[in-house]
Amino acid sequence: MNTQESETLFSRALKIMVGGVNSPVRAFKGVGGKPLFIERGMGSRIWDADGNEFTDFTCSWGAILLGHSYPDVIRASYNAMAKGSSFGAPTRTELQLAEEISATVKTAEMVRLVNSGTEAVMTAIRLSRGFTGKKTIVKFEGGYHGHSDTVLSKAGSGLATLGIPSSAGVTEGCVSDTVTLEYNNTGKFESYMDQNGRQVAAVIIEPVAGNMGVIPADRAFLLSLRKKCDENSCILIFDEVISGFRVSREGAQGLYGIYPDLSVFGKVIGGGFPIGATAGKSEVMKRLAPEGPVYQAGTLAGNPVAAAAGLAVLSHLDKSVYQKLEEYGKTIEKLIKSAADKSGIGVTVNRVGSMFSTFFTNEPVKNFNDVLNSRRELYPIFFWSLIRNGIYAPPSPYESHFFTASHAVQDISQLGIALENSFEALKNERRAG
């Protein structure tokens, strides 16, 4: 496969952009080699700078749900752009998007549109503290909630780790009120809350984790979160930046039938443009400025082009779309397991709707420690074999794979062939080793 132009572009990028990229995972550090520069996309396909064609199973990290360059989304964003790209004033389009989110997600009584998932999480956490008058935030190991200082902490051994940053530049003070517990561990969560719940302002969780690979929360675990938050008068936040409008029309909360006080959305609701949203109960949301004392603002918040694209996407998300995604998801799951069985390589496949991950282990994967105990060193071999077979996969063992409503039977068949070849490559590598 010729990648000369991508390599040339990357060499140029290294001179002017830190690491040659504008988001770390894109640098391919998790799989080795040099990143491919993508030139264009159409439906389920993307093409790189050298003209190599791939069936896309990364889909802008979940932001693309209908498919690349979807005609109605292109038309809506073009029409919005033709009227003006930004005004710094209220627009009909942002109102319509907020109304659509509220009409779809029953917990979204009020909505604040922002520019990214990170910003939406920042808003939800500040709002929770402002509403409750308390400081402590509980999060879960392996759950990613953007790169704001408060949530860049990690767990250690024992019940909880207080104030240990996982990024240089984040001070102990920034995360001193952040507690990190084990994902899907109901006992440890309940024990912590029984002892400390009265100091907790909010519990934040990805109900379907997507940044340690796909790991769905156990329903019993989520029920425990809801119960303990109610008992301790703290806010339950569902981070649905990835899962929102992807795993179902109402996101993970609709699938589980368990509802938070605040929800955080992004990706799908922008149709491929930068966007985020904090949404929730009116009594909580009304504490935001200008109605309340919790300040949040943004020049480009509710951008009319992003809002128009998002509206166009949401208008197509009927029952038939999710039925198709679920059918394809089941087929993909079977294809992975079949190819793995033939090669004799043990895998666990986690999937929720159109999100899936392959973990190289025979054990169930329920939390971040399970991910760390899998054979992550196999993923680079797997990844590059998929690339050679025309499948664009996430360049990290910690990320979710995605597909879109534009993927067709032939795309799934192509993936099946690529999986057979990739597991065969892993088997040969193991023999050679």
C-alpha positions as CSV (number, residue, x, y, z in Angstrom):
1,M,0.0,0.0,0.0
2,N,1.4,3.3,-1.0
3,T,1.4,5.9,1.8
4,Q,4.0,8.3,0.4
5,E,1.8,11.4,0.4
6,S,0.5,10.8,3.9
7,E,4.1,10.4,5.1
8,T,5.1,13.7,3.4
9,L,2.2,15.5,5.0
10,F,3.1,14.0,8.4
11,S,6.7,15.2,8.1
12,R,5.4,18.7,7.4
13,A,2.9,18.5,10.3
14,L,5.6,17.5,12.7
15,K,7.4,20.8,12.1
16,I,4.3,23.0,12.9
17,M,1.8,20.9,14.9
18,V,2.7,19.3,18.2
19,G,3.2,15.6,17.4
20,G,2.0,16.3,13.9
21,V,-1.6,16.1,15.1
22,N,-4.3,18.1,16.9
23,S,-5.5,15.2,19.1
24,P,-3.1,12.6,20.5
25,V,-4.6,9.3,19.4
26,R,-4.4,10.4,15.8
27,A,-0.6,10.2,16.0
28,F,-0.8,6.3,15.8
29,K,1.4,5.9,19.0
30,G,-0.9,3.1,20.1
31,V,-0.2,1.0,17.0
32,G,3.1,2.3,15.7
33,G,3.8,3.6,12.2
34,K,2.7,6.9,10.8
35,P,-0.8,8.2,10.5
36,L,-2.8,8.3,7.3
37,F,-4.1,11.7,6.2
38,I,-7.7,11.5,5.2
39,E,-8.8,13.5,2.2
40,R,-12.5,12.7,1.8
41,G,-15.4,10.5,2.8
42,M,-18.6,9.3,1.2
43,G,-21.2,7.0,2.8
44,S,-19.3,4.2,4.5
45,R,-16.0,4.9,2.7
46,I,-13.0,7.2,3.2
47,W,-10.0,7.9,1.1
48,D,-6.5,9.0,2.2
49,A,-4.1,11.4,0.6
50,D,-2.6,8.6,-1.5
51,G,-6.0,7.6,-2.9
52,N,-6.2,4.4,-0.7
53,E,-9.9,3.5,-0.1
54,F,-11.1,2.2,3.2
55,T,-14.4,1.1,4.7
56,D,-14.6,3.3,7.8
57,F,-15.1,1.7,11.2
58,T,-13.9,4.7,13.2
59,C,-16.5,7.2,11.8
60,S,-15.0,10.3,13.3
61,W,-14.9,8.5,16.7
62,G,-18.6,8.0,16.6
63,A,-19.7,11.5,15.4
64,I,-20.8,10.2,12.0
65,L,-24.0,8.1,12.3
66,L,-25.8,8.4,8.9
67,G,-22.6,8.2,6.8
68,H,-20.0,10.6,5.4
69,S,-21.2,13.5,3.2
70,Y,-24.8,12.5,3.8
71,P,-26.8,14.5,1.3
72,D,-29.4,16.1,3.7
73,V,-26.6,17.0,6.2
74,I,-24.5,18.6,3.5
75,R,-27.5,20.5,2.2
76,A,-28.6,21.7,5.6
77,S,-25.1,22.8,6.6
78,Y,-24.5,24.5,3.2
79,N,-27.8,26.4,3.5
80,A,-27.0,27.5,7.0
81,M,-23.5,28.6,6.0
82,A,-25.0,30.6,3.1
83,K,-26.9,32.7,5.6
84,G,-23.9,33.4,7.8
85,S,-21.6,31.1,9.8
86,S,-21.9,32.8,13.2
87,F,-23.7,35.7,14.9
88,G,-23.1,35.5,18.6
89,A,-26.8,36.0,19.0
90,P,-29.8,33.6,19.3
91,T,-30.9,31.8,16.2
92,R,-34.0,29.8,15.2
93,T,-31.8,26.8,14.3
94,E,-30.2,26.4,17.8
95,L,-33.7,26.7,19.3
96,Q,-35.0,23.9,17.0
97,L,-32.0,21.7,17.9
98,A,-32.6,22.2,21.6
99,E,-36.3,21.5,21.2
100,E,-35.5,18.3,19.3
101,I,-33.2,17.1,22.0
102,S,-35.7,17.9,24.7
103,A,-38.5,16.2,22.8
104,T,-36.5,13.0,22.4
105,V,-34.7,12.7,25.7
106,K,-37.3,12.8,28.5
107,T,-34.8,14.0,31.1
108,A,-33.7,16.9,28.9
109,E,-36.2,19.4,30.2
110,M,-33.8,22.2,29.5
111,V,-30.7,22.4,27.2
112,R,-27.6,24.5,27.1
113,L,-25.6,24.1,23.8
114,V,-21.8,24.4,23.9
115,N,-18.9,23.7,21.6
116,S,-17.6,20.3,22.7
117,G,-18.2,17.3,24.9
118,T,-15.4,18.5,27.2
119,E,-17.1,21.9,27.7
120,A,-20.5,20.2,28.3
121,V,-18.9,18.1,31.1
122,M,-17.3,21.2,32.6
123,T,-20.7,22.8,32.6
124,A,-22.4,19.8,34.2
125,I,-19.9,19.5,37.0
126,R,-19.9,23.2,37.8
127,L,-23.7,23.2,37.7
128,S,-23.8,20.2,40.0
129,R,-21.6,21.9,42.5
130,G,-23.5,25.1,42.3
131,F,-26.9,23.4,42.7
132,T,-25.9,21.2,45.6
133,G,-23.4,23.4,47.4
134,K,-21.1,20.4,47.7
135,K,-17.6,19.8,46.2
136,T,-16.8,16.1,45.7
137,I,-17.2,14.5,42.2
138,V,-17.2,10.7,41.8
139,K,-16.1,9.3,38.5
140,F,-15.0,5.8,37.4
141,E,-11.6,4.5,36.3
142,G,-11.3,4.3,32.5
143,G,-14.2,6.6,31.9
144,Y,-13.2,9.6,29.8
145,H,-15.0,12.8,30.2
146,G,-12.9,15.2,28.2
147,H,-9.7,16.9,29.1
148,S,-10.8,19.4,31.7
149,D,-8.7,19.3,34.9
150,T,-11.4,18.1,37.3
151,V,-11.9,14.8,35.5
152,L,-8.3,14.0,34.6
153,S,-7.6,11.9,37.6
154,K,-7.1,8.1,37.9
155,A,-7.7,5.3,40.4
156,G,-5.1,3.4,42.3
157,S,-5.4,0.3,44.4
158,G,-7.9,0.2,47.3
159,L,-11.3,1.7,47.6
160,A,-10.7,5.2,46.0
161,T,-7.9,7.4,45.0
162,L,-8.2,11.1,45.9
163,G,-6.4,13.8,44.0
164,I,-4.0,12.0,41.8
165,P,-3.7,13.7,38.4
166,S,-3.2,11.6,35.3
167,S,-1.8,14.5,33.2
168,A,1.1,16.9,33.8
169,G,-0.1,20.4,34.3
170,V,-3.1,19.2,36.4
171,T,-2.4,20.1,40.0
172,E,-3.4,18.1,43.0
173,G,-5.7,21.0,44.0
174,C,-7.6,20.7,40.8
175,V,-8.5,17.0,41.5
176,S,-8.5,17.1,45.3
177,D,-12.3,16.9,45.2
178,T,-12.4,14.1,42.6
179,V,-12.8,10.5,43.7
180,T,-12.2,7.7,41.2
181,L,-13.8,4.3,41.8
182,E,-13.8,1.0,39.8
183,Y,-16.3,0.8,37.0
184,N,-19.1,-1.8,37.4
185,N,-18.1,-2.4,41.1
186,T,-21.3,-1.9,42.9
187,G,-20.0,-2.9,46.3
188,K,-17.1,-0.4,46.4
189,F,-19.4,2.4,45.1
190,E,-22.0,1.7,47.7
191,S,-19.4,1.5,50.5
192,Y,-17.9,4.8,49.5
193,M,-21.3,6.5,49.3
194,D,-22.5,5.1,52.6
195,Q,-19.5,6.7,54.3
196,N,-19.1,9.9,52.2
197,G,-22.2,10.4,50.2
198,R,-23.3,13.6,52.0
199,Q,-20.2,15.4,50.6
200,V,-20.8,14.3,47.0
201,A,-22.1,16.9,44.5
202,A,-22.2,14.6,41.5
203,V,-21.5,11.1,40.2
204,I,-20.5,11.1,36.5
205,I,-20.4,8.0,34.4
206,E,-20.4,6.8,30.8
207,P,-23.3,4.4,30.9
208,V,-21.7,2.8,27.8
209,A,-18.0,3.4,28.2
210,G,-16.2,4.1,24.8
211,N,-12.7,5.1,25.7
212,M,-11.4,2.0,27.3
213,G,-13.0,0.0,24.5
214,V,-16.7,-0.6,24.7
215,I,-17.8,-1.6,28.2
216,P,-21.5,-1.3,29.1
217,A,-22.4,-0.6,32.6
218,D,-24.3,-3.4,34.4
219,R,-27.9,-2.3,34.9
220,A,-27.7,-3.2,38.6
221,F,-24.7,-0.9,38.9
222,L,-26.6,2.0,37.3
223,L,-29.6,1.3,39.5
224,S,-27.2,1.5,42.5
225,L,-25.9,4.9,41.3
226,R,-29.4,6.2,40.9
227,K,-30.4,5.0,44.3
228,K,-27.4,6.4,46.2
229,C,-27.6,9.7,44.4
230,D,-31.2,10.0,45.5
231,E,-30.4,9.0,49.1
232,N,-27.6,11.6,49.3
233,S,-29.2,14.5,47.4
234,C,-26.4,14.5,44.7
235,I,-26.6,14.8,40.9
236,L,-26.3,11.8,38.7
237,I,-24.7,12.7,35.3
238,F,-24.7,10.5,32.3
239,D,-21.9,11.3,29.9
240,E,-23.6,10.3,26.6
241,V,-21.2,12.2,24.3
242,I,-20.6,8.9,22.5
243,S,-23.7,6.9,23.3
244,G,-26.2,9.6,22.9
245,F,-28.5,9.1,19.9
246,R,-26.1,6.3,18.8
247,V,-27.0,3.3,20.8
248,S,-30.7,4.3,20.7
249,R,-32.8,7.3,19.9
250,E,-32.8,8.2,23.6
251,G,-29.2,7.1,24.2
252,A,-28.1,4.6,26.8
253,Q,-30.6,6.0,29.3
254,G,-33.4,4.9,27.0
255,L,-31.9,1.4,26.6
256,Y,-31.5,0.9,30.3
257,G,-34.6,2.7,31.4
258,I,-32.5,4.4,34.1
259,Y,-32.5,8.2,34.0
260,P,-30.0,10.8,35.2
261,D,-30.4,14.3,36.5
262,L,-28.1,15.8,33.9
263,S,-27.0,14.4,30.6
264,V,-24.0,15.4,28.4
265,F,-24.2,15.0,24.6
266,G,-22.0,15.7,21.6
267,K,-20.8,14.0,18.4
268,V,-24.0,12.8,16.7
269,I,-26.0,16.0,17.6
270,G,-23.6,18.1,15.5
271,G,-23.6,15.9,12.3
272,G,-19.8,16.0,12.2
273,F,-19.4,19.6,13.3
274,P,-18.1,20.7,16.8
275,I,-20.9,20.7,19.4
276,G,-21.8,19.7,22.9
277,A,-24.9,20.0,25.1
278,T,-25.7,19.8,28.8
279,A,-29.3,18.9,29.4
280,G,-31.4,18.0,32.4
281,K,-34.0,18.8,34.9
282,S,-35.3,22.3,34.8
283,E,-34.7,22.9,38.6
284,V,-31.1,22.1,38.1
285,M,-30.5,23.8,34.7
286,K,-32.1,27.0,35.8
287,R,-29.1,27.6,38.1
288,L,-27.1,28.4,35.0
289,A,-26.6,32.1,34.1
290,P,-28.4,34.2,33.1
291,E,-31.2,32.7,35.3
292,G,-28.9,31.5,38.1
293,P,-25.5,32.1,39.7
294,V,-23.5,29.3,37.9
295,Y,-21.6,31.0,35.0
296,Q,-21.1,29.5,31.6
297,A,-20.7,31.3,28.2
298,G,-19.4,30.7,24.7
299,T,-19.0,32.9,21.6
300,L,-19.8,30.0,19.2
301,A,-22.2,28.1,21.4
302,G,-25.2,27.0,19.5
303,N,-23.4,27.7,16.2
304,P,-26.1,27.7,13.5
305,V,-24.1,25.6,11.0
306,A,-23.5,22.8,13.6
307,A,-27.1,23.0,14.8
308,A,-28.4,22.7,11.2
309,A,-26.3,19.7,10.5
310,G,-27.3,18.1,13.8
311,L,-31.0,18.7,13.1
312,A,-30.7,17.0,9.7
313,V,-29.1,13.9,11.3
314,L,-31.7,13.7,14.1
315,S,-34.6,14.0,11.6
316,H,-33.5,10.7,10.0
317,L,-33.1,8.7,13.2
318,D,-36.3,6.5,13.2
319,K,-36.8,3.0,14.4
320,S,-35.7,1.5,11.1
321,V,-32.2,3.0,11.4
322,Y,-31.6,1.5,14.8
323,Q,-33.0,-1.9,13.7
324,K,-30.5,-1.9,10.8
325,L,-27.6,-0.9,13.1
326,E,-28.5,-3.6,15.6
327,E,-28.8,-6.3,12.9
328,Y,-25.4,-5.4,11.4
329,G,-23.9,-5.2,14.9
330,K,-25.0,-8.8,15.6
331,T,-23.5,-9.9,12.3
332,I,-20.2,-8.2,13.1
333,E,-20.1,-9.8,16.5
334,K,-20.5,-13.2,15.0
335,L,-17.9,-12.5,12.3
336,I,-15.3,-11.5,14.9
337,K,-15.9,-14.6,17.1
338,S,-15.9,-16.9,14.1
339,A,-12.6,-15.6,12.8
340,A,-11.1,-15.7,16.3
341,D,-12.2,-19.3,16.8
342,K,-10.7,-20.4,13.5
343,S,-7.4,-18.9,14.5
344,G,-7.4,-20.3,18.1
345,I,-7.0,-16.8,19.5
346,G,-9.2,-16.0,22.5
347,V,-11.3,-12.9,22.3
348,T,-14.1,-11.2,24.1
349,V,-16.4,-9.0,22.0
350,N,-18.3,-6.2,23.7
351,R,-21.0,-4.4,21.7
352,V,-23.9,-2.0,22.2
353,G,-25.7,-1.2,19.0
354,S,-23.3,0.3,16.5
355,M,-20.4,0.4,19.0
356,F,-18.1,-2.6,19.4
357,S,-14.6,-3.7,20.7
358,T,-12.5,-6.8,20.4
359,F,-10.4,-7.6,23.5
360,F,-7.7,-10.3,23.3
361,T,-8.7,-12.3,26.3
362,N,-11.0,-15.2,27.1
363,E,-12.3,-13.4,30.2
364,P,-15.2,-11.0,30.5
365,V,-14.2,-7.4,30.2
366,K,-16.2,-5.4,32.8
367,N,-13.8,-2.6,33.8
368,F,-10.5,-0.9,33.1
369,N,-8.4,-3.5,35.0
370,D,-9.9,-6.2,32.7
371,V,-8.8,-4.2,29.7
372,L,-5.2,-3.8,31.1
373,N,-5.1,-7.6,31.7
374,S,-6.0,-8.4,28.1
375,R,-3.3,-9.0,25.4
376,R,-3.2,-5.4,24.2
377,E,0.2,-6.0,22.5
378,L,-1.7,-7.9,19.8
379,Y,-3.8,-4.9,18.7
380,P,-1.1,-3.2,16.5
381,I,-0.7,-6.3,14.4
382,F,-4.5,-6.6,14.2
383,F,-4.9,-3.0,13.3
384,W,-2.3,-2.9,10.5
385,S,-3.7,-6.1,9.0
386,L,-7.1,-4.5,8.9
387,I,-5.7,-1.4,7.2
388,R,-4.0,-3.6,4.5
389,N,-7.4,-5.3,4.0
390,G,-9.1,-1.9,3.4
391,I,-10.7,-1.5,6.9
392,Y,-10.0,1.8,8.7
393,A,-10.1,1.0,12.5
394,P,-9.3,3.1,15.5
395,P,-5.5,3.4,16.0
396,S,-5.7,2.4,19.7
397,P,-6.8,-0.7,21.7
398,Y,-8.7,1.6,24.0
399,E,-11.1,3.0,21.5
400,S,-14.5,1.9,20.2
401,H,-15.2,0.8,16.7
402,F,-18.2,2.3,15.0
403,F,-20.3,1.9,11.9
404,T,-23.0,3.9,10.2
405,A,-26.4,3.6,8.6
406,S,-24.7,4.0,5.3
407,H,-22.7,0.7,5.8
408,A,-24.2,-2.0,3.5
409,V,-24.1,-5.7,3.3
410,Q,-21.0,-5.7,1.2
411,D,-19.2,-3.5,3.8
412,I,-19.9,-6.1,6.5
413,S,-18.8,-8.9,4.1
414,Q,-15.6,-7.1,3.4
415,L,-15.0,-6.7,7.2
416,G,-15.6,-10.5,7.6
417,I,-12.8,-11.3,5.0
418,A,-10.5,-8.7,6.6
419,L,-11.1,-10.2,10.1
420,E,-10.3,-13.7,8.8
421,N,-7.0,-12.4,7.3
422,S,-6.2,-10.4,10.4
423,F,-6.6,-13.2,12.8
424,E,-4.6,-15.4,10.5
425,A,-1.8,-12.8,10.7
426,L,-2.0,-12.9,14.5
427,K,-1.7,-16.6,14.4
428,N,1.3,-16.5,12.1
429,E,2.9,-13.9,14.3
430,R,2.4,-16.0,17.4
431,R,4.0,-19.0,15.6
432,A,6.9,-16.8,14.5
433,G,7.4,-15.5,18.0
